[in-house]
């Protein structure tokens, strides 16, 4: 797996998620209801919609989260800043929408955010990552 953000066109976590999906193809569905005849399944649909029903509190995401499978980590600080590899920026959280702002405010990205048990789920378009809390 290529190191995230290595490409000059890298755009924060979204590009990280793109790198995790390989060439931008849909992520495999974890939903038992999905079948080859049902057509493509978006990443938001790949996890149960219940993941996004409970609003996420700012304090619940504070700390470092890791996805070992794809060598991705992100740290959310209690002052509204975050670090993802070499990218630093600000974040806001409104219920189940995480907004990341970086490159001096020039780029803003929205993600659906929720918890699957004690794992953090971030989804944008057809991209999805599930993070474990770092020890």
C-alpha positions in Angstrom: 0.0 0.0 0.0 1.4 3.4 -1.0 2.1 5.8 1.8 -0.8 8.2 2.1 -0.4 11.8 1.0 2.8 10.9 -1.0 1.3 12.3 -4.2 1.4 16.0 -4.9 -2.3 16.0 -5.4 -3.0 14.4 -2.1 -6.0 16.0 -0.4 -6.1 15.1 3.3 -8.1 12.1 4.5 -10.2 11.8 1.4 -7.1 11.0 -0.7 -6.1 8.6 2.1 -9.4 6.9 1.7 -8.9 6.8 -2.1 -5.6 5.2 -1.7 -7.2 2.6 0.5 -9.7 1.8 -2.2 -6.9 1.2 -4.7 -8.1 2.7 -8.0 -11.2 4.3 -6.7 -13.4 1.2 -7.0 -16.2 0.7 -4.5 -15.2 -0.9 -1.2 -16.6 -4.4 -0.7 -19.9 -4.4 1.1 -20.1 -5.7 4.7 -23.8 -5.9 4.4 -25.3 -9.4 4.2 -28.2 -7.9 2.2 -25.9 -7.0 -0.7 -25.7 -9.5 -3.5 -24.1 -9.4 -7.0 -27.5 -8.9 -8.5 -28.3 -5.9 -6.3 -25.7 -3.6 -8.0 -23.0 -1.4 -6.5 -23.2 -0.6 -2.8 -21.9 2.7 -1.6 -19.6 2.7 1.4 -22.2 4.5 3.4 -24.4 1.5 2.8 -21.6 -0.9 3.5 -22.0 -0.5 7.2 -25.4 -0.5 8.8 -27.2 2.8 8.6 -27.5 2.6 12.4 -23.9 3.6 12.7 -24.9 7.1 11.6 -28.1 7.5 13.6 -26.6 8.4 17.0 -25.0 11.9 17.0 -21.3 11.8 17.7 -20.0 13.9 20.6 -16.7 15.9 20.2 -15.2 14.3 23.3 -15.7 10.8 21.9 -13.3 11.3 19.0 -10.5 13.0 20.9 -7.2 10.9 20.6 -5.4 8.9 18.0 -7.3 6.5 15.8 -5.5 3.9 13.6 -6.4 1.7 10.7 -3.6 -0.8 10.6 -4.7 -2.5 7.5 -4.2 0.6 5.4 -1.5 2.3 7.6 -3.8 5.3 8.2 -4.0 7.3 11.5 -5.6 10.5 12.5 -5.4 12.4 15.8 -8.2 14.6 16.9 -7.2 17.2 19.6 -9.6 18.8 22.1 -8.8 22.3 20.6 -10.5 21.5 17.3 -7.3 20.6 15.4 -6.3 17.3 13.8 -3.2 15.7 12.4 -3.4 13.1 9.6 0.2 12.0 8.5 1.8 15.3 7.5 -1.5 17.2 7.1 -2.7 19.4 9.9 -5.9 21.3 10.0 -9.1 22.0 11.9 -12.2 20.0 12.4 -15.8 20.6 13.4 -18.4 18.0 14.3 -22.1 18.5 13.9 -24.0 15.3 14.8 -22.8 12.8 12.2 -20.9 15.2 9.9 -17.2 15.7 10.4 -15.8 18.6 8.5 -12.0 18.7 8.0 -10.4 22.0 6.9 -6.7 22.1 5.9 -4.1 23.8 3.6 -4.8 27.1 5.4 -8.5 26.8 5.0 -8.3 26.3 1.2 -9.8 22.8 1.3 -12.8 21.6 3.3 -14.2 18.1 3.2 -17.3 16.6 4.9 -17.4 13.0 6.2 -20.2 10.9 7.7 -19.0 9.8 11.1 -20.2 7.2 13.5 -19.3 4.4 15.8 -19.4 0.7 15.0 -19.1 -0.8 18.5 -16.0 1.1 19.8 -14.5 1.6 16.3 -14.7 5.0 14.5 -16.2 4.9 11.0 -15.5 7.7 8.4 -17.3 7.7 5.1 -17.2 10.0 2.1 -18.8 9.3 -1.2 -17.7 5.7 -2.0 -14.8 5.6 0.5 -14.8 4.2 4.0 -12.3 3.6 6.8 -12.9 2.0 10.2 -10.4 3.0 12.9 -9.5 1.5 16.2 -8.5 3.7 19.2 -4.7 3.7 19.7 -3.5 2.4 23.0 
